[in-house]
């Protein structure tokens, strides 16, 4: 995640619900499931069977004034995927109103790890770990997105947007 305190352009929230604007209004279609542990599992391409998809599992937990987000990504989609591991230069977490949540600098407790050597999420080399963002001022969910995350027609351009991740 990038360290920033700017806001993502958003229309006025309706009942605390963020409406993505601009390029974020056209993310890649994904399947999303809420798990019993209140984590969210997203798969791309939408409707792809297990073993043939990019699988992203996110679990957000409050820790004082911070949110610790456990992330596990496995790419069995057969497509090139880069979630900008290590520094998450294209990844952002926003609150229910679309305000960007500032990410902490990485340290050994929060840095994500992958066996990939080229920045992509390769089959059999999952990206797993935790990162920390400031807790939102209000609301019980966060949203996460990555720009230029997946290959579309041979170009890294697809946006992955995971909405309404519950804060435990």
N, C-alpha and C positions, 0 to 999 in steps of 0.2 A: 504494500500500500504506500502511496505517496504521503509525505508529511506536508499537509496543507490544511488551511482552515477556510478555504473558499467555499462558496456554495455552488451547487449544480443548478443551472437554470431550471426553474420549476414553475408551474402555474400555481395559483393559490390553492392550498390544500383543501380538499373537501373531506371533512370528517377525519383529518389526519392522514389522508392518503395522498402520496406523492404521485404526480403524473409526469413521467419522464418526457423530456422535450429534446428537440434536435436529433442528433444521431442516436441518442439513447431511446428514442421512441420506436426504433426499428431494430431491436436485438434479434439474435438468432432464436427461433422457436425451440423451447426446451420442455421436457416433462419435469414436473416438480411433485414431490411427495413429502408430507409431514410425517416424521417417524415418531414412534411412541416416546422416545427420549427427548422430544421437542427439537430434534435436529431436522434439517431440511436436506433432502437428496434431490439434486437436479441432474438430468441426463440430456445429452445432446449427441446426435440429432434427436429431436422430439420423437418419441415412440420407438426408438431403437431398442432392441432386446439386450438383456444383460450380456456382457462379453463383447458387445459391438458398439459401445457408446463411450463418450467422455462422461465420467461420473464425478460429480462434485458433491461432497457432503460437508455441510457447515453446521456447527453448533455454537451458539453465542451464550456466554454466561457472564453475569454481572460480577465484578470484583471491585467493590468500592465505587470509585468514580470512573472506573474503566470497564470495558467489555473485552473479554478474552474470547476470541473466535478460533475454535479448532477447525482446521481445514484439512480435508483429505481428498485429493484429486487423483483419479486413475484414468488413463486414456487408452481405451481399447476400441476407439472409433475408426481407426485406419486413416485418420486425417491428421495433419500437422496441427498441434495445439501448443500455444505458449501462454501461460498465465503469468508471465513476467516474474518468475520465481526469484527469491532472494530479496529484491527490493520492491517488487510489485509496482513498477513504474506505470503500469496501465490499470491498476486496480484501485477501486474506491469503495468506501463504505459510507452510506448516507442514512440519516434517520428517516422517520415516517413522513417528514415534510420535505425531504430532499436536500437537507443541509449536510454537507460533507463533515464527517467525523474525523478529527485529527488522529493520525496513526502515530504510535510511539516509535522511536528509533528501535531497530532490532538489537536484541542481545541474545545470549546463548539460551535463555529460557523461552524466547518467543520466535526465534528465527525458524523458518520452514526449511525442510531438507528434502532433497530429491537425489536419486542416483543418476539423473541426466547430466550429460557433460556439455550440452549445447543450448540450454535454456528452454528447450521444448519439453513437454511432458510426454515421454516415450512409453510405449507399452512395456509393462514390467518395471517401470521406474516411477512409481507414484510420488506425488508431492504431498508431504504430510507434515503438520506442525501447527503451531499457534501464532497468532498475531494479536496485538492489542490496539484498541482505539478508545478515544474518550467516550464515555457513556452519553447517550442523547439526553437532552434536557427534559424530554417527555416521550411517552410512547413505550410500547412493549415489543417493538420489532425494529429490525434494521434491514437494509437492502445492500447488496454487494454487486458490483459490476466490474468487468474487465473489458477494456477496449483492445482491438486488434488481437483477440485471443485465439480465434480459430481460423483456419484456412478456408476461404470462400473463393472458388474458381482459381486456386493456386496463389491467392493473395491473402496475407494475414490481415483480415479486415473485420471479421465477425465479432460482434459484441455479445458477451454472455452476461445476462442480468438475472440475478436471483432475488426475487421479491419476498418481503414479509418473513424474514428469518426471526423466529421468536427469541427473545432474550430470557434465558432461564435465571 
